[in-house]
């Protein structure tokens, strides 16, 4: 086993193969079905625009009394017409977002093809990101205190996501068996920018360290999620001088704590725990890195705020309905 490979994924897979652990998603399937039907009962029909949708407990169809539209209750969501059950889809995303398991390790646990699991995780991820702001706004908590902002360099993969897929030897990879290695140019140098405030963690990937285009959007997202923003603490990077907000610099004699105790420890801590999580992907494209970092911040925020699996379902459902209705 590679020293960089998370042991948990392989051990967990072996326990399942030995029938020590059984994956039963039926309770999760039922919970997701109830929540989706509740949303349909309070949502405008996507065909006629009227609020006249009826659901039943023992059928997977919903019905609009005005236009006779009768789709499945999963219509318009990442759960619709997939080879996985609703519970398996949510389990896949949870393992992806909240453990060091890679999609390559998750797929065998569910006895599914990699592409099947990859596709549903990406769809769920996009829906959760759309729905998170609305769910966060209604969580029973008070976001207070200063906002800590920090940035860290990250090189994304130069070959991930290429179409058509490369083959190892003709495209410069290794002739050895197993995963081929790219010998072309490295990917873009990105900046991971984090803004932390109480339990809120916002982290995004950007191409540079320009304030207006790279740093400010992350601070603005933190403000949108936790009005009012209050004072901002940074490490003194020159780009922050363009900031038109209450601003304090934490650096003091080469230490990242000011004489009166101002620091950016929360943001630095976030980088220390996101890096092992990002390494499990063994290289991410620019778009993949941006999306993965943002997802990690969302899941971390929900965890610190005491959120549950039901909270993740709320994000997913609201994000799905926002997109489809």
C-alpha positions in Angstrom: 0.0 0.0 0.0 1.3 3.5 -0.9 2.3 5.6 2.1 0.0 8.4 0.7 -3.0 6.2 0.3 -5.6 6.4 3.1 -5.7 3.0 4.9 -9.3 3.5 6.0 -10.7 3.0 2.5 -9.0 -0.4 1.8 -9.8 -1.7 5.3 -13.4 -0.7 5.1 -13.7 -2.4 1.7 -12.2 -5.6 3.1 -14.7 -5.6 6.0 -17.6 -5.4 3.6 -16.2 -8.2 1.4 -15.9 -10.3 4.6 -19.6 -9.6 5.3 -18.6 -8.0 8.6 -20.3 -4.8 7.5 -23.6 -4.6 5.6 -24.6 -1.5 3.7 -28.3 -1.0 4.1 -29.6 2.3 2.7 -33.3 1.6 2.9 -33.9 3.9 5.9 -32.1 6.7 4.1 -34.1 6.0 0.9 -37.3 6.4 2.9 -36.1 9.6 4.6 -35.1 11.2 1.2 -38.4 10.2 -0.3 -40.4 11.9 2.5 -38.3 15.1 2.2 -38.6 15.3 -1.6 -42.4 14.8 -1.5 -42.7 17.5 1.2 -40.9 19.9 -1.1 -43.1 19.0 -4.1 -46.2 19.7 -2.0 -45.0 23.3 -1.5 -43.4 23.9 -5.0 -44.9 25.3 -8.2 -45.4 22.7 -10.9 -42.5 23.0 -13.4 -44.9 22.5 -16.3 -47.8 24.8 -15.6 -46.5 27.0 -12.7 -49.4 26.3 -10.3 -49.0 25.2 -6.7 -51.3 22.2 -7.0 -49.0 19.1 -6.7 -50.3 16.1 -4.8 -48.1 13.2 -3.4 -49.0 9.8 -2.0 -47.2 7.7 0.6 -47.2 4.4 -1.4 -46.3 5.6 -4.9 -43.2 7.1 -6.5 -45.3 9.4 -8.7 -46.5 12.9 -7.9 -49.5 14.6 -9.7 -50.3 18.1 -10.7 -54.1 18.6 -10.5 -54.0 21.4 -13.0 -52.0 20.0 -15.9 -52.0 16.3 -15.1 -48.1 16.2 -15.0 -47.1 12.9 -13.3 -43.3 12.7 -12.9 -41.4 10.6 -10.3 -40.8 12.3 -7.0 -37.1 12.4 -7.9 -37.7 14.5 -11.0 -35.3 17.4 -11.4 -32.9 16.1 -8.7 -29.6 14.1 -8.9 -31.6 11.1 -7.6 -33.6 10.9 -10.9 -33.1 7.9 -13.2 -29.8 6.7 -11.7 -28.5 3.2 -11.3 -28.1 3.8 -7.6 -30.9 4.2 -5.0 -31.4 7.6 -3.4 -29.7 6.3 -0.2 -26.7 5.0 -2.1 -26.3 8.3 -3.9 -26.3 10.3 -0.6 -24.0 7.7 1.0 -21.5 8.1 -1.9 -21.5 11.9 -1.5 -21.1 11.6 2.3 -18.1 9.2 2.0 -16.6 11.4 -0.7 -17.0 14.7 1.2 -16.4 13.7 4.8 -13.7 11.0 4.6 -10.4 10.3 3.0 -12.0 7.8 0.6 -11.5 8.5 -3.1 -14.2 7.7 -5.7 -12.1 4.8 -6.8 -12.5 3.4 -3.3 -16.2 4.3 -2.9 -17.4 2.6 -6.1 -16.4 -1.0 -5.0 -18.2 -0.5 -1.7 -21.4 -0.1 -3.6 -20.5 -2.6 -6.3 -20.9 0.1 -8.9 -18.8 1.3 -11.8 -16.5 4.3 -11.2 -18.2 6.4 -13.8 -21.6 5.8 -12.3 -20.5 6.9 -8.9 -18.4 9.8 -10.2 -21.4 11.2 -12.1 -23.8 11.2 -9.3 -21.3 12.7 -6.8 -20.6 15.6 -9.1 -24.4 16.2 -9.6 -25.0 16.1 -5.8 -22.0 18.3 -5.2 -23.3 21.0 -7.5 -26.8 20.8 -5.9 -25.4 21.0 -2.4 -23.4 24.1 -3.3 -26.5 25.8 -4.7 -28.6 25.0 -1.7 -26.1 25.6 1.1 -26.6 29.4 1.4 -30.4 29.0 2.0 -29.9 26.2 4.5 -27.1 28.0 6.4 -29.3 31.1 6.7 -31.9 29.1 8.7 -29.6 27.1 11.0 -30.1 27.9 14.7 -26.9 29.7 15.4 -25.3 33.2 15.7 -22.3 33.9 13.6 -20.1 36.5 15.4 -16.6 37.8 15.8 -13.9 38.8 13.2 -13.3 37.1 9.9 -9.9 35.5 9.4 -8.6 35.3 5.9 -5.5 33.5 4.6 -4.2 32.2 1.3 -2.1 29.2 0.3 -0.5 28.2 -3.0 -1.6 25.0 -4.8 -0.6 23.5 -8.1 -3.5 21.7 -9.9 -3.0 18.8 -12.3 -1.9 19.5 -15.9 -3.7 16.5 -17.3 -6.9 15.9 -15.3 -10.1 16.2 -17.3 -8.4 16.1 -20.7 -10.6 15.0 -23.6 -10.0 12.6 -25.2 -8.3 10.7 -22.3 -4.6 10.3 -22.7 -2.9 6.9 -23.1 0.2 6.5 -21.1 3.1 6.0 -23.5 2.1 8.1 -26.5 1.2 11.0 -24.2 4.4 10.9 -22.2 3.4 8.7 -19.3 5.2 5.8 -17.7 5.4 2.4 -19.4 5.1 0.7 -16.0 1.8 -1.0 -15.1 -0.6 0.8 -12.9 -1.4 4.5 -12.9 0.6 6.3 -15.6 2.5 9.5 -14.9 2.2 12.6 -16.9 5.5 14.1 -18.1 4.1 17.2 -19.7 3.9 20.7 -18.2 2.4 21.2 -14.8 -1.0 22.6 -14.2 -2.0 26.1 -13.2 -0.7 27.6 -10.0 -3.9 28.3 -8.0 -4.4 30.0 -4.7 -6.6 28.5 -2.1 -8.3 31.4 -0.3 -10.0 30.7 3.1 -12.3 33.0 5.1 -13.2 31.7 8.6 -15.7 33.1 11.0 -17.0 31.1 14.0 -18.2 27.8 12.5 -18.3 29.2 9.0 -15.6 28.0 6.6 -15.4 29.4 3.1 -12.6 28.1 0.9 -12.2 28.6 -2.8 -9.6 28.1 -5.5 -8.5 31.0 -7.7 -5.8 31.5 -10.3 -3.9 34.4 -8.6 -3.8 36.7 -5.6 -5.4 39.8 -7.1 -7.6 41.3 -4.5 -10.7 42.2 -6.6 -10.7 39.0 -8.7 -9.3 36.4 -6.3 -9.4 37.4 -2.6 -12.4 39.6 -2.3 -15.0 37.1 -3.7 -14.2 34.8 -0.8 -14.5 37.5 1.8 -17.8 38.6 0.1 -19.1 35.1 0.2 -18.4 35.0 4.0 -20.2 38.3 4.4 -23.2 37.0 2.4 -23.4 34.0 4.7 -22.9 35.8 8.0 -24.2 39.4 7.9 -22.8 41.7 9.1 -19.1 40.8 8.4 -17.3 42.9 11.0 -13.6 43.2 11.2 -11.3 41.3 8.9 -7.9 39.9 10.0 -5.2 39.1 7.4 -1.6 38.1 7.2 -0.5 41.5 5.7 -0.3 40.4 2.0 0.1 43.5 -0.1 -3.1 42.8 -2.1 -5.2 43.3 1.0 -4.3 47.0 1.0 -7.0 47.5 -1.6 -9.6 46.3 1.0 -12.2 48.9 1.8 -13.3 47.2 5.1 -12.3 47.3 8.7 -9.0 45.5 8.5 -6.3 44.4 10.9 -2.9 42.7 10.1 -1.8 39.9 12.3 1.9 39.6 11.4 4.3 40.9 14.0 8.1 40.4 13.9 7.7 37.4 11.5 5.1 35.8 13.7 1.5 35.5 12.6 0.1 36.8 15.9 -0.2 40.5 16.6 1.0 42.0 19.9 -2.6 42.1 21.2 -3.3 38.5 20.2 -4.9 39.0 16.7 -4.3 35.8 14.7 -5.6 33.8 11.7 -5.3 30.3 13.3 -8.7 29.2 12.1 -7.8 29.8 8.5 -4.4 28.2 8.9 -6.0 25.2 10.6 -8.5 24.8 7.7 -5.5 24.5 5.3 -3.9 21.9 7.4 -7.0 19.6 7.3 -8.0 20.3 3.7 -4.6 19.3 2.2 -4.8 15.6 3.2 -8.4 15.5 1.8 -7.3 17.1 -1.5 -4.4 14.6 -1.8 -6.7 11.7 -2.0 -7.7 12.8 -5.6 -4.1 12.3 -6.8 -4.4 15.4 -8.9 -7.2 17.8 -9.7 -8.0 20.0 -12.7 -8.4 23.7 -12.1 -12.2 23.3 -12.1 -12.0 20.2 -10.0 -9.9 21.9 -7.4 -12.2 24.9 -7.2 -15.2 22.7 -6.7 -13.6 20.3 -4.3 -12.3 23.0 -2.0 -15.7 24.8 -1.9 -17.4 21.5 -1.0 -14.9 20.9 1.8 -15.7 24.3 3.3 -19.5 23.6 3.1 -19.2 20.2 4.8 -16.8 21.6 7.4 -19.2 24.4 8.2 -22.2 22.1 8.6 -20.1 19.8 10.9 -18.9 22.6 13.1 -22.5 24.0 13.3 -23.8 20.7 14.4 -25.5 19.8 11.1 -26.6 16.2 10.3 -27.1 14.0 7.3 -30.6 15.6 7.2 -29.0 19.0 6.8 -27.0 17.8 3.8 -30.3 16.5 2.3 -31.8 19.9 2.8 -28.9 21.6 0.9 -29.2 19.0 -1.9 -33.0 19.3 -2.2 -33.1 23.1 -2.1 -30.3 23.3 -4.6 -32.0 20.8 -6.9 -35.4 22.6 -6.8 -33.7 26.0 -7.3 -32.2 24.7 -10.5 -35.2 22.8 -11.9 -38.2 25.1 -11.0 
